[in-house]
Amino acid sequence: MKCYLEIEEVFAREIMDSRGNPTVEAEVVVKRPGKGRFVGCAAVPSGASTGRFEAVELRDGDKRYGGAGVKKAVSHINDKIAKELVGRNALNQKKIDERLIELDGTDNKKRLGANALLGVSMAVAKAAAAALEIPLYMYLGGVYAHQLPVPMMNILNGGKHAENTVDFQEFMIMPIQAGSFSEGLRICSEVYHTLKRLLKEKDLSTGVGDEGGFAPDLKDAREVLTYLMDAVKEAGYKPGEDICFAMDVAASELYQEDTGMYYFPGESKMRGEKILRDDQEMIAYYENLLEEFPIFSIEDGLAEDD
């Protein structure tokens, strides 16, 4: 390889995420001959809902932060991972990732922690992109990176991300026609503030959930998406052409293993009756929403074992 970006430093620290929980932040410093030193930094916050098959996020389990501290993961980076990576070429991302997996030696990354491994891996990639003076998406995508990434803005929260009656965890907007990331971010911001105004006009809460989306009491996903449609139109954009929607259902949080049904506590409260759906009814529910609204993505639509 013609260019050699030597990894000079690898270190980590414990920081706080948006929920006030500790998480890992990793930094990697690389040297490019004739250009100087470049830094890549990456944090690894966790979601409120996690699946049984996900890689293990290593927590300390002591009295600090109610057991949620990440000093063990930080120590693994500073004392073990750093020794293995210093001197290596940051451009060999695949080999670096393979070595990280070898160091851990488990199927689910429980020994060193996925939060340690992922943080370092991302920081290496960011440092390499910075040293080459190209965007991260272009560094990772190479000659095939013909399209800019599209922002997915979390605009309304429910489930474990908010104390409201919305059962699905995240509703997002995607500005699919934006010419640049910054333009897409501006479009999302305009829709976000328009939605805030519409909610206020209906005397609904504009408090926010864990990830910054509004958290009003609404009866179901259809009502949420209707508000998003109105916000997009009021902001001067066309649903389905300028902006599409995405949902993270986090269906495992609704699933009842003993009955094999999905229980909707928020919708049940709003309608005054117990709302249960089986897997086929869930699929039909999504199909109906897809017919009504420009939904581009549905994440975790069913429980992980269903």
C-alpha positions in Angstrom: 0.0 0.0 0.0 1.5 3.3 -1.1 0.2 5.4 1.8 0.9 4.4 5.4 -1.0 6.1 8.1 0.7 5.0 11.3 -1.5 4.7 14.3 0.4 6.7 17.0 -2.1 6.7 19.9 -5.2 4.9 21.0 -7.0 5.9 24.1 -10.5 6.2 25.6 -12.4 8.0 28.3 -15.8 7.7 30.0 -18.3 10.3 28.9 -22.1 10.8 29.3 -24.6 10.1 26.6 -27.9 12.0 25.9 -29.7 10.0 28.6 -27.2 10.9 31.3 -25.6 7.4 31.2 -21.9 6.7 30.9 -20.6 5.6 27.6 -17.2 5.0 25.9 -15.5 7.6 23.8 -12.4 6.4 21.8 -9.7 8.5 20.2 -7.2 7.4 17.6 -4.3 9.6 16.4 -2.6 8.8 13.1 0.4 10.3 11.4 0.5 11.1 7.7 4.1 11.8 6.4 4.4 15.4 5.4 0.9 16.3 6.6 1.0 15.9 10.3 -1.2 14.2 12.9 -4.9 13.6 12.6 -7.5 12.5 15.2 -10.6 10.3 14.9 -13.1 10.3 17.8 -16.1 8.0 18.3 -18.6 7.5 21.1 -20.8 4.4 21.5 -24.0 5.2 23.4 -26.5 2.4 23.8 -30.2 2.3 23.1 -32.9 2.0 25.7 -34.1 -1.3 24.2 -31.6 -4.0 23.2 -32.0 -7.5 21.8 -30.7 -10.8 23.2 -28.7 -11.4 20.1 -26.9 -8.1 20.1 -23.2 -7.9 20.9 -22.6 -7.3 24.6 -22.0 -3.8 25.9 -19.6 -4.1 28.8 -20.7 -2.3 32.0 -18.9 -2.3 35.3 -21.7 -3.6 37.5 -20.5 -1.8 40.6 -21.9 1.1 42.7 -20.9 3.8 40.3 -23.8 5.0 38.1 -25.9 2.2 39.4 -23.6 -0.3 37.8 -23.7 1.4 34.4 -20.2 2.7 34.4 -17.8 1.8 31.5 -14.4 1.9 33.2 -13.8 -1.7 32.3 -14.3 -1.1 28.6 -12.2 2.1 28.8 -9.4 0.1 30.5 -9.5 -2.6 27.8 -8.9 0.1 25.2 -6.1 1.9 27.1 -4.3 -1.2 28.4 -4.9 -4.0 25.8 -6.2 -2.7 22.5 -3.9 0.3 22.3 -0.8 -2.0 22.5 -2.1 -4.1 19.6 -2.9 -1.2 17.3 -0.1 1.4 17.8 2.2 1.2 14.8 -0.3 -0.4 12.5 -1.6 1.2 9.3 -4.9 2.8 9.8 -5.8 2.2 6.2 -6.0 -1.5 6.8 -9.5 -1.2 8.4 -10.4 -4.8 7.7 -7.3 -6.2 9.3 -7.7 -3.9 12.3 -11.3 -5.1 12.8 -10.3 -8.7 12.4 -7.6 -8.2 15.1 -10.0 -6.6 17.4 -12.3 -9.6 17.1 -9.4 -11.9 17.7 -8.4 -10.1 20.8 -11.9 -10.4 22.2 -12.2 -14.1 21.2 -16.0 -14.5 21.9 -19.0 -14.7 19.7 -20.8 -11.8 21.3 -17.8 -9.6 22.2 -18.4 -10.1 25.9 -14.8 -10.1 27.0 -13.6 -6.7 25.9 -17.0 -5.3 25.2 -18.7 -4.3 21.9 -18.6 -0.7 23.2 -14.8 -0.9 23.3 -14.3 -2.6 20.0 -16.8 -0.5 18.0 -15.5 2.7 19.5 -12.0 2.0 18.4 -13.0 0.7 15.0 -15.0 3.8 14.2 -12.3 6.1 15.5 -9.7 4.4 13.3 -11.9 5.0 10.2 -12.6 8.6 11.1 -8.9 9.3 11.7 -8.0 7.7 8.3 -10.6 9.8 6.5 -9.4 12.9 8.2 -5.8 12.2 7.2 -6.8 11.6 3.6 -8.9 14.8 3.8 -12.1 13.1 2.4 -15.5 12.6 4.0 -16.0 9.4 6.0 -18.7 8.1 3.7 -16.4 8.5 0.7 -13.5 6.8 2.6 -15.7 3.8 3.5 -17.6 3.7 0.2 -14.6 4.3 -2.1 -15.3 4.6 -5.8 -18.9 3.3 -5.2 -19.8 6.3 -3.0 -21.8 8.2 -5.5 -24.5 9.3 -3.1 -24.4 11.4 0.0 -25.8 9.9 3.2 -29.4 10.9 3.9 -30.1 12.2 7.5 -32.7 10.3 9.4 -34.0 12.7 12.0 -35.8 11.3 15.0 -38.7 13.6 15.2 -41.2 11.9 17.5 -40.5 9.4 20.3 -42.5 6.7 22.0 -42.0 3.3 23.6 -39.0 3.1 26.0 -37.7 6.4 24.6 -40.6 8.5 26.1 -43.2 8.6 28.9 -46.2 8.9 26.6 -48.8 6.7 24.9 -47.0 6.2 21.6 -46.1 2.5 21.4 -43.6 2.6 18.6 -40.2 3.8 19.7 -39.0 6.2 16.9 -40.5 8.0 14.0 -38.0 9.6 11.7 -38.0 11.9 8.6 -35.7 11.4 5.6 -35.1 14.4 3.2 -34.4 12.1 0.2 -34.1 14.9 -2.4 -31.6 17.1 -0.5 -28.6 18.1 -2.5 -26.2 18.0 0.5 -26.2 16.7 4.0 -26.4 20.3 5.3 -29.4 21.0 3.1 -31.0 17.8 4.4 -30.4 18.9 8.0 -32.0 22.2 7.3 -35.1 20.6 5.8 -35.4 18.3 8.8 -35.1 21.2 11.2 -37.8 23.1 9.4 -40.2 20.2 9.6 -39.2 19.6 13.2 -40.2 23.2 14.2 -43.3 23.0 12.1 -44.4 19.9 13.9 -43.8 21.6 17.2 -46.1 24.4 16.2 -48.8 22.0 15.1 -48.6 20.1 18.4 -48.9 23.3 20.3 -51.9 24.3 18.4 -53.6 21.1 19.5 -52.5 21.6 23.1 -50.3 18.6 22.9 -47.0 18.2 24.7 -43.9 19.4 23.0 -41.6 17.9 25.6 -39.0 15.6 24.2 -38.1 11.9 24.6 -34.7 10.4 25.1 -33.5 11.1 21.6 -34.9 14.6 21.1 -38.1 13.7 19.3 -41.4 15.2 20.6 -43.3 12.9 23.0 -47.1 13.8 23.0 -49.9 11.4 23.9 -51.2 10.1 20.6 -53.5 7.1 20.1 -51.5 5.1 17.5 -48.9 5.1 14.7 -51.4 6.3 12.2 -52.1 9.5 14.1 -48.4 10.1 14.5 -47.8 9.7 10.8 -50.7 12.0 10.0 -49.1 14.7 12.1 -45.8 14.1 10.3 -47.6 14.4 6.9 -49.2 17.7 8.0 -45.8 19.0 9.3 -44.1 18.2 6.0 -46.8 19.9 3.9 -46.9 23.0 6.2 -43.1 23.3 5.9 -43.5 23.5 2.2 -42.4 20.0 1.1 -44.1 17.1 -0.6 -44.4 13.8 1.4 -43.1 10.9 -0.7 -41.2 13.2 -3.1 -39.1 15.5 -0.8 -39.4 13.6 2.4 -40.0 10.0 3.4 -40.6 8.4 6.9 -38.9 5.7 8.9 -39.9 3.9 12.0 -38.1 1.9 14.7 -40.9 -0.2 16.2 -38.8 -2.0 18.8 -41.4 -4.7 18.6 -39.7 -7.0 21.1 -40.7 -4.5 23.8 -44.3 -5.1 22.9 -44.1 -8.9 22.5 -45.5 -11.2 25.2 -43.7 -14.5 25.1 -46.4 -16.4 27.1 -49.2 -15.5 24.6 -47.2 -14.9 21.4 -49.1 -11.6 21.0 -48.0 -7.9 20.8 -49.6 -5.8 23.5 -50.0 -2.0 22.8 -50.3 -0.4 26.2 -50.5 3.2 25.0 -53.1 2.5 22.3 -55.0 0.4 24.8 -55.1 3.4 27.2 -56.2 5.8 24.6 -58.9 3.6 23.2 -60.1 2.2 26.5 -59.7 -1.4 25.5 -56.9 -3.9 25.4 -55.2 -3.9 22.0 -53.4 -7.1 21.1 -52.0 -8.2 17.7 -50.5 -11.4 16.5 -47.6 -11.5 14.0 -49.9 -11.6 10.9 -51.9 -8.7 12.3 -48.7 -6.8 12.8 -47.6 -7.4 9.2 -51.1 -6.4 8.0 -50.9 -3.2 10.2 -47.6 -2.3 8.5 -48.9 -3.0 5.1 -51.9 -0.6 5.7 -49.5 2.1 6.9 -47.3 1.6 3.8 -50.4 2.2 1.6 -51.3 5.4 3.4 -47.9 7.0 4.1 -44.5 7.2 2.4 -42.6 4.9 4.8 -39.1 4.1 3.5 -37.9 1.9 6.4 -39.3 -0.2 9.3 -36.8 -1.4 11.8 -37.5 -4.3 14.3 -41.1 -4.7 13.1 -41.4 -8.1 14.8 -39.8 -9.6 17.9 -36.4 -11.2 17.4 -37.7 -14.8 17.9 -41.1 -14.3 16.1 
